[in-house]
Amino acid sequence: MPRSKSYNTYANIQRPELRKRVDELLVKFEEDFYKKMSGASEMLDTSKFDLDLYKRHNVETILRIALKRAVDPLVANYWATRDPQLCKEWGLYGAEEGRHDRMFAGDLHKVGMTDEQIYANRPTFATELLNGYFYYTLATEGPLASMISGFYLEYIATKTQPDWLNIMEQHVGADKTKGARAHIAFDIDDEHTDMVWNMIMRVIETEADEERLVEHLIKINSLFVSYFVEVYTATVLQKSGQLDASKLTQAAPAAAVGLNLETLAAVSSGAGK
């Protein structure tokens, strides 16, 4: 696949003081995920690798990218008359990201899954809620939440995916994670985390905007954590007998709507600043 055409045109990180605060919050998100979420630490344990979890995790990544592919043009269109430069930047970025599902699909093909099997899956409830949040906020306040989700994913993926892939490759082989590796390399090569941050900073002007950014991050993180809970529940826990299959439909929505109240309380009280 050729080099990305999203073109990072920013020489420096904009609003570095705000970025420092946000980075600290994201580090806390990652720490809490591994410490508090059942099954999370197993992603870094070679002896706990589960092929079904690996497959379902990649399937959800593919479905999420496909759903976001319909949202990003709306983001670009929103900025068309408000900030033409941002419209161009987000349009190029969204167009590039929107085809990365095929990288992950290629990995799943090598472990025996067809496109028909991949796309026969329904998204988790958490992913449905995430996309609903994009459309709701786009209609009521603009595309900031969708843009922030892009930054969140770029940041978290570059922090977590390399370690996860190191574990996975010991079981499925490096040839079966080439797509995921290429995706990470692409994002790092193009400096997508900083690029998306800088695009967002074009529209963050007031303290209220800053607080809304943090609020969006908390909610988006909660939904991504909930998605992992759903996938882990439907694969590892179901097979282990720790969860009755008949209760899966009850457990998944319950997991998906549970926000990280400890983080929310900490940020609200100023501990996250």
C-alpha positions as CSV (number, residue, x, y, z in Angstrom):
1,M,0.0,0.0,0.0
2,P,1.4,3.4,-0.9
3,R,2.3,6.1,1.6
4,S,-0.6,8.0,3.2
5,K,-1.9,11.1,1.4
6,S,-3.2,12.7,4.6
7,Y,-0.1,14.9,4.7
8,N,0.8,16.2,8.2
9,T,1.5,19.9,7.5
10,Y,2.0,20.9,11.2
11,A,5.6,21.5,12.3
12,N,4.8,21.6,16.0
13,I,2.3,20.4,18.5
14,Q,-0.3,23.1,19.1
15,R,-1.3,24.0,22.6
16,P,1.4,21.9,24.3
17,E,0.1,22.8,27.8
18,L,-3.3,21.3,27.1
19,R,-1.8,18.3,25.4
20,K,0.3,17.6,28.5
21,R,-2.9,17.5,30.6
22,V,-4.7,15.3,28.0
23,D,-1.7,12.9,27.8
24,E,-1.7,12.5,31.5
25,L,-5.4,11.6,31.4
26,L,-4.8,9.0,28.6
27,V,-2.0,7.4,30.6
28,K,-4.4,7.0,33.5
29,F,-7.0,5.5,31.1
30,E,-4.4,2.9,30.0
31,E,-3.3,2.1,33.6
32,D,-6.8,1.7,34.8
33,F,-7.7,-0.6,31.9
34,Y,-4.9,-3.0,32.7
35,K,-5.4,-2.8,36.5
36,K,-9.2,-2.9,36.7
37,M,-10.7,-4.6,33.7
38,S,-11.1,-8.4,33.8
39,G,-9.0,-10.0,31.0
40,A,-7.1,-6.8,30.1
41,S,-3.8,-7.9,31.6
42,E,-4.1,-11.2,29.8
43,M,-3.5,-9.3,26.5
44,L,0.1,-9.1,27.7
45,D,0.4,-12.7,29.0
46,T,1.7,-15.2,26.4
47,S,0.2,-18.1,28.2
48,K,-3.3,-16.5,28.1
49,F,-3.6,-16.0,24.3
50,D,-7.1,-16.8,23.0
51,L,-7.6,-17.2,19.2
52,D,-11.3,-16.4,19.4
53,L,-10.6,-13.2,21.2
54,Y,-7.9,-12.3,18.7
55,K,-10.4,-12.8,15.8
56,R,-13.3,-11.0,17.4
57,H,-11.1,-8.1,18.4
58,N,-10.0,-7.7,14.8
59,V,-13.5,-8.1,13.5
60,E,-14.7,-5.3,15.7
61,T,-11.8,-3.1,14.5
62,I,-12.9,-3.7,10.9
63,L,-16.6,-3.0,11.7
64,R,-15.7,0.2,13.6
65,I,-13.6,1.5,10.7
66,A,-16.4,0.7,8.3
67,L,-18.9,2.6,10.4
68,K,-16.6,5.6,10.9
69,R,-16.0,5.7,7.1
70,A,-19.6,7.1,6.8
71,V,-19.0,9.7,9.6
72,D,-15.8,11.3,8.4
73,P,-17.2,12.8,5.2
74,L,-19.9,14.5,7.4
75,V,-17.1,16.0,9.5
76,A,-15.3,17.3,6.4
77,N,-18.6,18.7,5.1
78,Y,-19.3,20.5,8.3
79,W,-16.0,22.4,8.0
80,A,-16.5,23.1,4.2
81,T,-17.9,26.6,4.8
82,R,-16.5,27.2,8.3
83,D,-12.8,26.2,7.9
84,P,-11.9,25.1,4.3
85,Q,-8.4,24.2,5.4
86,L,-9.7,21.9,8.1
87,C,-12.2,20.5,5.6
88,K,-9.3,19.5,3.3
89,E,-7.2,18.1,6.1
90,W,-9.9,16.0,7.7
91,G,-11.1,14.9,4.3
92,L,-7.7,13.5,3.4
93,Y,-7.2,11.9,6.8
94,G,-10.7,10.3,6.8
95,A,-10.3,9.0,3.3
96,E,-7.0,7.4,4.2
97,E,-8.2,5.9,7.5
98,G,-11.5,4.7,5.9
99,R,-9.7,2.0,3.9
100,H,-7.6,0.6,6.7
101,D,-10.1,-2.1,7.5
102,R,-8.7,-4.1,4.7
103,M,-5.4,-4.4,6.5
104,F,-7.0,-6.1,9.4
105,A,-9.2,-8.2,7.1
106,G,-6.0,-9.5,5.4
107,D,-4.8,-10.8,8.8
108,L,-8.1,-12.6,9.5
109,H,-8.1,-14.2,6.1
110,K,-4.8,-15.9,7.1
111,V,-6.4,-17.4,10.1
112,G,-9.3,-18.8,8.1
113,M,-12.0,-16.1,8.1
114,T,-13.6,-14.9,4.9
115,D,-15.1,-11.5,4.3
116,E,-18.5,-13.0,4.5
117,Q,-17.8,-14.3,8.0
118,I,-16.2,-11.1,9.1
119,Y,-19.1,-8.8,8.0
120,A,-21.7,-11.2,9.2
121,N,-20.9,-10.1,12.7
122,R,-22.9,-7.3,14.3
123,P,-21.0,-4.5,16.1
124,T,-20.9,-4.7,19.8
125,F,-23.4,-2.5,21.6
126,A,-20.6,-0.3,22.8
127,T,-19.6,0.3,19.1
128,E,-23.2,1.1,18.2
129,L,-23.4,3.6,21.1
130,L,-20.1,5.2,20.0
131,N,-21.4,5.8,16.5
132,G,-24.7,7.0,17.8
133,Y,-22.7,9.5,19.9
134,F,-21.0,10.8,16.8
135,Y,-24.3,11.4,15.0
136,Y,-26.0,12.9,18.1
137,T,-23.2,15.3,18.8
138,L,-22.8,16.2,15.2
139,A,-26.5,17.2,15.1
140,T,-26.4,19.1,18.4
141,E,-23.0,20.7,18.7
142,G,-20.7,19.8,15.8
143,P,-18.2,17.1,14.9
144,L,-15.8,17.5,17.9
145,A,-16.6,14.2,19.5
146,S,-15.9,12.3,16.2
147,M,-12.6,14.2,15.8
148,I,-11.6,13.5,19.3
149,S,-12.3,9.8,18.8
150,G,-9.8,9.9,16.0
151,F,-7.1,11.3,18.3
152,Y,-8.0,8.9,21.1
153,L,-7.6,5.9,18.8
154,E,-4.4,7.1,17.3
155,Y,-2.9,7.7,20.7
156,I,-4.1,4.5,22.4
157,A,-3.3,2.2,19.4
158,T,0.3,3.3,19.2
159,K,0.7,2.7,23.0
160,T,-1.0,-0.7,23.2
161,Q,-1.0,-2.4,19.8
162,P,2.8,-3.1,19.5
163,D,2.8,-5.0,22.8
164,W,-0.4,-6.9,22.0
165,L,1.0,-7.9,18.6
166,N,4.2,-9.2,20.1
167,I,2.1,-11.6,22.1
168,M,-0.2,-12.5,19.2
169,E,2.7,-13.2,16.9
170,Q,4.1,-15.9,19.2
171,H,0.9,-17.8,18.6
172,V,-0.4,-17.0,15.1
173,G,2.9,-16.0,13.5
174,A,4.2,-12.7,12.3
175,D,2.9,-13.3,8.8
176,K,-0.7,-13.2,10.2
177,T,-0.3,-9.7,11.8
178,K,1.2,-7.9,8.9
179,G,-1.9,-5.8,8.4
180,A,-2.1,-4.6,12.0
181,R,1.7,-3.9,11.9
182,A,1.3,-2.0,8.7
183,H,-1.5,0.1,10.2
184,I,0.6,1.1,13.2
185,A,3.6,1.9,11.0
186,F,1.4,4.0,8.8
187,D,0.1,6.0,11.7
188,I,3.5,6.5,13.2
189,D,5.2,7.4,9.9
190,D,2.6,10.0,9.2
191,E,2.6,11.2,12.9
192,H,-1.2,10.9,13.0
193,T,-1.6,11.4,16.7
194,D,0.0,14.8,16.6
195,M,-1.6,15.7,13.3
196,V,-5.2,14.9,14.5
197,W,-4.5,16.8,17.7
198,N,-3.4,19.8,15.8
199,M,-6.5,19.7,13.6
200,I,-8.7,19.6,16.8
201,M,-6.8,22.5,18.2
202,R,-8.1,24.6,15.3
203,V,-11.5,24.7,17.0
204,I,-10.6,24.6,20.7
205,E,-10.7,28.3,21.7
206,T,-12.1,28.7,25.2
207,E,-11.8,27.0,28.6
208,A,-15.3,25.6,28.0
209,D,-14.0,24.0,24.8
210,E,-11.2,22.4,26.7
211,E,-13.5,20.9,29.3
212,R,-15.8,19.6,26.6
213,L,-12.7,17.9,25.0
214,V,-12.0,16.2,28.3
215,E,-15.6,15.2,28.7
216,H,-15.7,13.6,25.2
217,L,-12.5,11.7,26.0
218,I,-13.9,10.2,29.1
219,K,-17.1,9.0,27.4
220,I,-15.2,7.7,24.4
221,N,-12.8,5.8,26.6
222,S,-15.6,4.3,28.6
223,L,-17.2,3.0,25.4
224,F,-13.9,1.5,24.2
225,V,-13.4,-0.2,27.5
226,S,-16.9,-1.5,27.4
227,Y,-16.4,-2.8,23.9
228,F,-13.4,-4.9,25.2
229,V,-15.6,-6.2,28.0
230,E,-18.2,-7.3,25.5
231,V,-15.7,-9.0,23.3
232,Y,-13.9,-10.7,26.2
233,T,-17.3,-11.8,27.7
234,A,-18.5,-13.3,24.4
235,T,-15.3,-15.3,23.8
236,V,-13.1,-16.1,26.8
237,L,-15.7,-16.0,29.5
238,Q,-18.3,-17.9,27.6
239,K,-15.9,-20.7,26.7
240,S,-14.6,-20.9,30.3
241,G,-18.1,-21.5,31.7
242,Q,-17.9,-18.4,33.9
243,L,-20.9,-16.9,32.1
244,D,-24.1,-18.7,31.0
245,A,-24.5,-18.1,27.3
246,S,-28.2,-17.2,27.9
247,K,-27.1,-14.2,29.9
248,L,-24.8,-12.8,27.2
249,T,-27.4,-10.4,25.9
250,Q,-27.9,-9.0,29.4
251,A,-24.2,-8.8,30.3
252,A,-23.1,-7.0,27.1
253,P,-25.4,-3.9,27.4
254,A,-24.7,-3.7,31.1
255,A,-21.0,-3.5,30.3
256,A,-21.4,-1.0,27.5
257,V,-23.3,1.6,29.4
258,G,-20.9,1.6,32.5
259,L,-18.9,4.8,32.5
260,N,-15.6,5.2,34.3
261,L,-17.1,7.0,37.2
262,E,-13.8,7.2,39.2
263,T,-12.1,9.0,36.3
264,L,-15.1,11.3,35.8
265,A,-15.1,12.2,39.5
266,A,-11.3,12.8,39.5
267,V,-11.5,15.1,36.5
268,S,-14.5,17.0,37.8
269,S,-12.7,17.7,41.0
270,G,-9.6,18.9,39.2
271,A,-7.5,15.8,39.9
272,G,-7.1,15.2,36.2
273,K,-5.7,18.7,35.5
